[in-house]
Amino acid sequence: MKTKSILPGTHSLLNLMMLAGICQLAELPSVYSQSTVYNTTLGEANVITPEITTEQLEKIIADSSAPVLDVRFAQEYAIAHILGSINIPEKEVETIVQRFSDKATLIVLYCNGPFCGKSKRVSAELVKLGYTNVKRYQLGVPIWRALGHTVQTDLAGFQYVFRADKTAVVVDARSRGEFEQGSVPGAVNILVGEAEQANEPADGRLPHKDKGTRVIVFAADPKDARKVAEEIAKKAYWNSSYFGGTTDELKAKGLWQQKKLK
């Protein structure tokens, strides 16, 4: 069987082509080699308004560079919302128009994630009204939480969960001494730096085998509650949040039990 001979110089040509291909790959934008779940979107086709990534939303919130609107129901917002967002439900588009009259301003909308149509419908209405810079965080609250971000619970949301969800875990992030004097009935005491231990099966303060359990952290200062909630979220408790109010507010609503001194 005869084999075809390779013409002189062919090896050099092939090597050059391979080298050129490698160089082209090396010159591709870094996004291709650094793509992560944090800098991606749903990539939907034929959308009226563009999506933003989780990283972009993080920056917008950190810089306070644009209003972030939660267009879900008021109760959903009260139970858990992205820190710094403003609740204007889907049916109240006129409120958005009144509060943000500059139609060129950047407005970011979010709702309940990939299969929620609220932010899409609101953004379409705003475009019809002449708004030119509306964007959506279509990944929504579920993905935001799944990626380890804690969310905030308001007083009405705390009351709802406490009364309606008997499986919820309420965490008191104050000192041991304060906790022993009185707390929300049934609360457990977890301080900053204790989430790791509290998650151990033998510890029992957190439901190790049910990471979907609602967990709400409170403290005298919501900043302290947030620190503990962030640590708990990083232990895969995606349904965790922190109370954005104070213990005085909880006491005023009767959500408190003074403990008997021994």
Backbone torsions as a table, in degrees:
resi	resn	phi	psi	omega
1	MET	NA	129.1	-178.1
2	LYS	-86.8	143.1	175.8
3	THR	-109.6	147.0	179.3
4	LYS	-79.0	132.8	179.5
5	SER	-81.9	149.7	178.4
6	ILE	-90.5	128.0	-177.5
7	LEU	-62.0	149.7	177.6
8	PRO	-56.3	135.2	177.4
9	GLY	90.3	-8.9	-177.8
10	THR	-64.3	-40.9	179.5
11	HIS	-57.9	-42.5	-179.2
12	SER	-64.7	-39.4	179.4
13	LEU	-65.4	-43.9	179.0
14	LEU	-62.2	-42.7	179.0
15	ASN	-61.4	-40.1	-179.4
16	LEU	-66.3	-40.8	178.8
17	MET	-64.4	-41.9	178.7
18	MET	-63.5	-42.2	179.8
19	LEU	-63.8	-40.1	179.7
20	ALA	-64.7	-39.3	178.4
21	GLY	-63.4	-42.2	178.7
22	ILE	-62.9	-41.5	-180.0
23	CYS	-63.9	-39.1	179.0
24	GLN	-64.3	-40.8	177.8
25	LEU	-62.7	-40.1	-178.7
26	ALA	-66.1	-26.0	-177.7
27	GLU	-89.0	-2.7	179.0
28	LEU	-64.1	150.0	179.4
29	PRO	-53.9	143.8	-175.6
30	SER	-62.7	-19.7	-178.5
31	VAL	-58.6	-30.6	-179.0
32	TYR	-67.1	-34.6	-178.3
33	SER	-92.4	-11.1	-176.4
34	GLN	-121.0	18.6	-178.5
35	SER	-66.9	129.2	178.6
36	THR	-134.8	173.8	178.8
37	VAL	-64.8	-21.6	-179.1
38	TYR	-78.3	-23.1	-178.7
39	ASN	-117.3	32.9	177.7
40	THR	-120.6	166.4	175.4
41	THR	-129.9	-176.9	177.2
42	LEU	-69.8	-23.8	-179.2
43	GLY	67.1	38.9	-177.8
44	GLU	-68.7	148.9	178.6
45	ALA	-97.0	153.5	174.5
46	ASN	55.6	45.8	179.6
47	VAL	-94.7	151.8	179.8
48	ILE	-80.9	-37.8	179.7
49	THR	-125.7	146.1	-176.8
50	PRO	-76.3	158.4	175.4
51	GLU	-92.3	160.5	168.8
52	ILE	-121.3	158.8	-178.9
53	THR	-87.1	171.6	176.6
54	THR	-63.2	-41.8	178.4
55	GLU	-60.8	-41.4	179.8
56	GLN	-65.4	-40.1	178.0
57	LEU	-66.4	-40.3	177.2
58	GLU	-56.4	-43.8	-178.5
59	LYS	-68.7	-41.1	179.1
60	ILE	-60.9	-42.9	179.9
61	ILE	-68.1	-43.6	-179.4
62	ALA	-62.8	-37.6	-177.8
63	ASP	-90.4	-8.6	-174.0
64	SER	50.8	42.6	-173.4
65	SER	-87.9	-9.5	179.7
66	ALA	-160.6	151.6	175.1
67	PRO	-70.0	135.2	177.2
68	VAL	-110.8	115.0	-173.3
69	LEU	-105.9	125.9	174.2
70	ASP	-91.9	112.9	-174.1
71	VAL	-99.6	20.3	177.2
72	ARG	-83.2	178.7	176.8
73	PHE	-62.9	153.7	-178.4
74	ALA	-59.1	-37.9	-179.5
75	GLN	-66.9	-39.9	177.8
76	GLU	-61.3	-43.0	178.8
77	TYR	-62.0	-43.8	-178.2
78	ALA	-64.1	-34.2	-179.4
79	ILE	-72.5	-43.2	-178.3
80	ALA	-164.2	121.1	176.8
81	HIS	-143.1	159.3	178.3
82	ILE	-67.6	131.3	-176.5
83	LEU	-55.3	129.5	177.8
84	GLY	90.7	-7.4	-179.6
85	SER	-79.2	160.9	-179.0
86	ILE	-115.6	132.4	-179.9
87	ASN	-89.0	113.0	170.4
88	ILE	-131.6	98.3	-175.9
89	PRO	-54.9	158.4	-174.6
90	GLU	-50.8	-39.4	-175.4
91	LYS	-80.5	3.9	-176.3
92	GLU	-116.2	45.8	-179.6
93	VAL	-59.7	-33.3	179.7
94	GLU	-61.5	-28.2	177.5
95	THR	-68.3	-38.1	176.8
96	ILE	-62.0	-44.2	-179.4
97	VAL	-61.4	-41.2	-179.1
98	GLN	-68.3	-40.8	-175.8
99	ARG	-81.2	-28.8	-177.5
100	PHE	-129.4	78.9	-173.8
101	SER	-75.5	-21.9	178.1
102	ASP	-74.7	108.0	-173.4
103	LYS	-76.7	-3.2	177.0
104	ALA	-98.2	-6.9	-177.4
105	THR	-70.8	148.1	177.5
106	LEU	-73.4	128.7	176.3
107	ILE	-128.5	129.3	179.7
108	VAL	-111.4	131.2	-179.8
109	LEU	-114.9	147.9	171.3
110	TYR	-148.1	160.8	177.3
111	CYS	-147.9	-134.4	-173.2
112	ASN	-95.0	28.7	170.9
113	GLY	99.5	-167.6	-172.0
114	PRO	-50.7	-34.9	-175.5
115	PHE	-102.8	12.6	177.5
116	CYS	-98.3	130.1	-175.5
117	GLY	-98.6	1.4	-174.5
118	LYS	-60.8	-50.4	-177.2
119	SER	-66.1	-32.1	177.3
120	LYS	-66.3	-45.0	-177.9
121	ARG	-67.3	-41.8	179.4
122	VAL	-65.5	-42.7	-179.6
123	SER	-63.7	-38.0	178.0
124	ALA	-63.9	-40.0	178.0
125	GLU	-64.2	-41.2	-179.7
126	LEU	-66.1	-38.5	177.3
127	VAL	-62.6	-41.5	177.6
128	LYS	-60.3	-31.2	-178.6
129	LEU	-85.4	1.4	175.4
130	GLY	102.0	5.8	178.3
131	TYR	-75.3	135.1	-171.4
132	THR	-114.5	-1.7	-175.6
133	ASN	-137.3	49.6	179.5
134	VAL	-96.7	130.1	178.2
135	LYS	-129.6	159.7	-176.9
136	ARG	-124.2	138.2	166.8
137	TYR	-97.2	81.4	-171.6
138	GLN	-70.4	-18.6	175.9
139	LEU	-64.1	-29.9	169.7
140	GLY	68.5	-172.7	-177.7
141	VAL	-56.9	-43.1	-177.6
142	PRO	-58.3	-45.4	-178.3
143	ILE	-73.5	-38.6	176.5
144	TRP	-54.3	-45.5	-179.9
145	ARG	-71.4	-41.2	-178.7
146	ALA	-61.8	-26.7	180.0
147	LEU	-87.3	13.7	171.4
148	GLY	93.7	7.2	177.8
149	HIS	-83.9	137.1	172.5
150	THR	-84.6	159.5	179.4
151	VAL	-126.6	169.4	-174.9
152	GLN	-106.3	142.5	175.5
153	THR	-113.5	132.9	177.7
154	ASP	-91.0	173.5	-176.5
155	LEU	-58.9	-45.4	179.6
156	ALA	-61.3	-37.2	178.1
157	GLY	-69.0	-39.9	177.9
158	PHE	-61.6	-45.9	179.1
159	GLN	-60.3	-44.1	-179.1
160	TYR	-60.8	-49.7	-177.7
161	VAL	-63.7	-43.6	-177.9
162	PHE	-60.5	-37.8	-176.5
163	ARG	-88.2	-31.2	-172.1
164	ALA	-101.6	-24.4	-175.8
165	ASP	-114.6	95.5	-177.1
166	LYS	-75.6	-7.0	177.2
167	THR	-94.4	-8.0	-177.1
168	ALA	-64.7	148.1	176.3
169	VAL	-108.0	122.5	177.1
170	VAL	-101.7	126.8	-176.3
171	VAL	-110.9	125.8	174.8
172	ASP	-95.9	115.8	-175.5
173	ALA	-96.1	12.4	179.1
174	ARG	-82.3	179.3	-177.3
175	SER	-66.3	160.7	178.4
176	ARG	-57.0	-42.9	-178.6
177	GLY	-62.2	-43.8	178.6
178	GLU	-65.1	-42.4	-179.3
179	PHE	-61.8	-40.5	-177.9
180	GLU	-69.4	-20.6	178.9
181	GLN	-82.0	-31.4	-179.6
182	GLY	173.3	153.4	-178.5
183	SER	-166.0	-178.7	172.4
184	VAL	-66.6	133.0	-179.4
185	PRO	-52.2	129.5	177.4
186	GLY	83.0	0.0	-177.8
187	ALA	-69.3	154.2	172.7
188	VAL	-110.8	156.1	-175.8
189	ASN	-104.9	113.9	177.6
190	ILE	-130.8	123.2	-178.5
191	LEU	-99.1	170.3	175.7
192	VAL	-56.6	131.2	179.1
193	GLY	91.1	-0.6	-176.3
194	GLU	-106.6	-0.1	-176.9
195	ALA	-60.8	-38.6	179.3
196	GLU	-58.3	-50.2	-179.4
197	GLN	-68.5	-40.8	-178.5
198	ALA	-63.8	-23.5	-180.0
199	ASN	-82.7	-10.8	179.6
200	GLU	-67.6	138.0	-178.8
201	PRO	-54.0	-38.8	-177.5
202	ALA	-73.6	-17.5	-177.6
203	ASP	-77.4	-52.8	173.5
204	GLY	89.2	-5.5	-178.8
205	ARG	-74.0	-30.4	175.5
206	LEU	-117.3	146.0	-177.8
207	PRO	-76.6	84.6	-173.0
208	HIS	-50.7	-35.0	-175.2
209	LYS	-101.5	12.9	177.0
210	ASP	-143.9	78.2	-175.9
211	LYS	-70.8	-9.2	178.1
212	GLY	-87.6	-1.9	178.8
213	THR	-61.3	138.9	174.1
214	ARG	-66.2	131.8	176.2
215	VAL	-130.1	121.4	178.2
216	ILE	-120.7	126.0	-178.7
217	VAL	-103.5	136.3	175.1
218	PHE	-133.2	163.1	177.3
219	ALA	-158.5	176.3	176.4
220	ALA	-64.9	-35.0	177.4
221	ASP	-117.4	122.9	-178.3
222	PRO	-58.0	-23.4	177.5
223	LYS	-64.1	-37.7	177.7
224	ASP	-69.2	-38.5	178.2
225	ALA	-63.5	-39.5	-178.4
226	ARG	-64.3	-40.5	-179.9
227	LYS	-59.0	-46.0	-180.0
228	VAL	-68.3	-40.0	179.3
229	ALA	-61.9	-38.9	178.7
230	GLU	-63.7	-40.0	178.4
231	GLU	-66.6	-40.5	179.0
232	ILE	-66.3	-39.8	178.1
233	ALA	-60.2	-35.6	-179.4
234	LYS	-73.6	-8.2	174.1
235	LYS	-96.4	19.6	174.0
236	ALA	78.2	16.0	173.7
237	TYR	-85.6	83.7	-172.4
238	TRP	-70.6	-14.8	-178.8
239	ASN	-101.6	27.5	-178.8
240	SER	-97.3	158.3	179.8
241	SER	-158.3	176.9	174.6
242	TYR	-129.1	148.5	179.4
243	PHE	-78.9	126.4	-175.9
244	GLY	-83.8	6.1	179.2
245	GLY	-110.8	-160.3	-176.7
246	THR	-115.3	169.9	177.2
247	THR	-66.4	-29.9	178.3
248	ASP	-61.7	-36.9	178.3
249	GLU	-66.4	-39.3	178.8
250	LEU	-66.7	-41.0	178.7
251	LYS	-63.3	-41.3	-178.2
252	ALA	-63.4	-26.5	-179.9
253	LYS	-94.4	7.4	177.9
254	GLY	77.0	16.7	-179.2
255	LEU	-94.8	49.5	-173.2
256	TRP	-148.7	148.1	177.1
257	GLN	-136.1	114.6	178.1
258	GLN	-76.7	131.0	-176.9
259	LYS	-90.0	146.6	179.7
260	LYS	-74.7	131.3	178.1
261	LEU	-73.7	137.6	-179.2
262	LYS	-77.8	NA	NA
